[in-house]
Amino acid sequence: MKVRTRMAPSPTGEMHVGSLSISLKNYAFAKRHGGQFILRIEDTDKTREIENGVELIQDILKKYGITWDEGPGVGGDHGPYIQSQRLDMYKKYAEQLVSEKKAYYCFCTTERLEKLRDSQREQKIPPKYDSHCKSLSADEIKQRIESNEPHVIRLAVPQNREITFTDLIRGDISFNSSTVDDQVLLKSDGYPTYHMAVVVDDHLMDITHIMRGEEWISSTPKHILLYQAFGWELPQFAHIPVYLNPDGQGKMSKRKGHVSAQSFLDRGYLPEAMLNFFMILGWAREDEIEIMTLDEYVKAFDPKDVSQKSVVFDIKKLNWINGVYIRKLTVEQLLEKITPFLPNDFPTQKLSIILPLIHERLETLADIEQLTSFFYRDISVDTQLLLKKSSVTEVKQQLEATLSVLQAIEPKNWNVATIEIAVRELAEKNNWKPGQYFMMLRLAATGSKATPPLFDTLYVVGKELMLQRLAAALKLI
Ligand code: GLU
């Protein structure tokens, strides 16, 4: 069997990170088995569609390096890959089911359906269409269609049939067909419902494995009944748990923070690091390998290893992985990737000196601002910290003496080595405790306790600004 998987997003907005993660799994499974990964656009709900929705989907997958073998932009033998261009097919198949008496025309008005629902609610029974139009005579149907009465096509769901399917992640799942509604297949405007379009397309596109979010589990019985009505072979299903918000509460949602795949790129996460994070998150495997390439993942991915339970979108872990990937970049690569994240006031002429100093400490590309702002923005110094391990007299003396040795360095000799020799000699001569003195100097020079190595930092800040800052610190105490 040739494995064919698919991702079938609707063009309703920015792609959620959960969908991106599911795309990765479909991609990996197809590649692992030498098969194909198909991208299909499900745009049958025109009311929810956004203008550039189809482009957004393609762009974001490309940015993350997930390629598709068939679909918009690349073509293929099973097209078109955009559902709104396949309307004739859905109609044809829906009518085929009607002619086989497996589906029927329904003329019920919205008012009737609402009344029905209200009375079911009152009786506390689950809402379900009562198959009212299933028994209409052929003549009546013909006459009502000819007089252009609005109608839909519904599936004639068989009663009381026990149906079981095997979910590759969750195992056997059973349901009774009596719990399933005579669902609408074709709406009155001629558009198919999601259930109809997804089944027809997955069949016509020869999809063998459907891996999708767990929110579609409750739709699967409807799909299976449709496959059975058509007499089509069932694909395999795997329903992937949703991510929980980083605080562990509820399904990862916009209300609690960033969820779009694009927003993570905008905040300085590398696409490769994100993919790596998706690979290991919710992977119930023995080995605890955390850093892996896409190739390694493709070789290893098996849906049965996907955790059945929802997992927390662990930002700390993501930051750690992103840091690992940033450290793997050469300085040249980093330079290129970090450029869009430079604050407007960043001294770009100093970028190639500053970058190696903070490379190790970046967790996201956007961290550059917070890790470097003291190089080029006003600082504020906490006097209490400055005096923490010493007396006012000693700190004053230290600042005055440092000012004069730094002052004495000629601008052309202002480099890391000269600064280091001068400052160390001073400390030794005066018998200052290195821990206290160097920390005090760091604070006075940058306002921060954590900086790149001290002498590099003093050098990059520059002679003039350095002297100003030490003088300012002196005034503070
Ligand atoms: N169009 C559905 C979505 O937007 C696809 C669901 C499925 O994969 O069957 O998620």
Residues whose N, C-alpha, C, O or C-beta is under 5 A from the ligand:
A	BS01	LIG	A8 P9 S10 E42 V198 R212
